[in-house]
Amino acid sequence: MPFSLVAAVAWVGVQLLRPVPSMTLTASVTTVRALPGVAPRPDWPGRAEAAIGLPVIGLLGAHGGSRPVPIASLAKIMTADIVLRGRPLPAAGPGPVIAVAAADAAAYAHDQRQGQSVVRVAAGEKLNNRAAGAGGDAHPLR
């Protein structure tokens, strides 16, 4: 057996059997600063959820439920990204035609029954990228 292989096996064995050093926790912020005055009471939305936070400090306050839900603007951006990655839009012109499949129409009906934000589509309908983007909340076309 070559010396380098024996040395490598010995090194791995020593590393696996050595004790793990103890960990220490050190606070990066040593002083807490309280601002003078009365804490603000935000005018929270009646039926919606809201939160206020700051980088490094974290969550300052929250209102409403804690069930995660999709954010409409984020869904719009993600939908546009999916469509445009698959079918890039030229600088001029309407772009390629997208045929609405039966699965897309079924997804529209399902999402509408669940109270989601949707734009009506019908199986066989033909849209170009600009028309699909004009709907804003259009379900990602498969």
N, C-alpha and C positions, 0 to 999 in steps of 0.2 A: 504494500500500500504506500503510495507516495507521501512524503512528509507534509506537503501542503494540504492534502486531504485530511490527514490526521490532525493537523493544526487547526483547520477550519472546523472540524467536528468538535474539537476540544473548546474552541472559542465559543461556538454556539451553546455547548453544554454549560459553560461558565456563565454566559449571559442569561440563560434560562433559569439557572439555580440561584443566582445572586438575589439578595433581598431588594425589594423595591424601596427607594428612598421615601421618607415621609413627606407629605405635601403640607404646605403652609398657605394660608389665605391672608392676603394683605389688601386692605381697602384702598382703592385708588382715590377716593374722596374722603378726606379726613374731617372736614367740617361741614355742618349742615347750616344753610343760610335760610332763614325764614323772612319772607317779605312782609313789611308792615301793612296793616290794614285788614279789612275783612276779605275772606276768600270769596272770589266771584262765584255767582250762581248762574251758570249758563241757562239760556232759554232753550231747554231741550225740546226736540220735536215731540208732538203728542203721541203718534203711533209708530214712529220709526225708531231705529237704533242709531246711536251716535257715540263717538268716543273722542277724547282729546288726549294727545300725548306729545312728548318731546323726545328728540334723540338723546341718548345717554340716560335721561331721567326715566323714561318709560311712560306708562299709562298714568294720566292725571285724573281722569274721570270718565265714566261711561254711563249710558242710559239705555234702557230698553232690554230686550231679550238677549240671549247669548247664543242663539242658533245661527250658525253661519249661513249666509245666503249670497247668491251671486250678485255682483254689482253691475248694473245695467251698462254703464260706460265702459267698464272693463270687458264685458261680454261683447260690446260693439267693436272694440279695438281688436279683441282676439278673433272675432268673426272676419273682420277686414283682413287681418294678417293671414288667416288660413286661406281665404279666397285669393288674395293677391300673391301669395307664395305659389299656389298651384296654377294661377292664371294671371301672370303679370300684366298690368295695365299699360298700354302704350301712351306716350306723351300726348298724342292727338288721336281722336277717334273713340268709339264706344268700347273697344276691347272685345275679347272673344265672347261667343255666345255660351251661356250656361243653360242646359236643359234641366228643368225641375223634374226630378224622378218621383215615382209613386212613394218611395220611402221618405222623401223630403216633405211631401204633402201630408203623409201620415204623421211625421214628426211635428209639423205645424199644428195639426189637429190635437195631438197629444199635449203639446206645450200650451195650447190655448185652453184646453180643459183644466190644466193645472194653474191657470191664471198668470202664466208667464207673459212677458212682453214679446209679442210676435208681429210679423207682417204676413198677411195672407199670401199663400202661394198655392198653385194648383198643378197637379201632375200634367206634364206635357207643356207647361208654360215655358217660354224662352225669354231669358234675361241676359243682358250683357253686364259686364262688370260694373259699369257706371249705374245702371238701373238697379242692380243688386245692392250696391253701396248706398243708393239713395234711400233705401228702406231703413237703413240704420240698424234696426234690431233684427234684421233678417237672420234666420237660422242658418248656420253654416251649410252650404249646399254640398252634398256628397258627390 
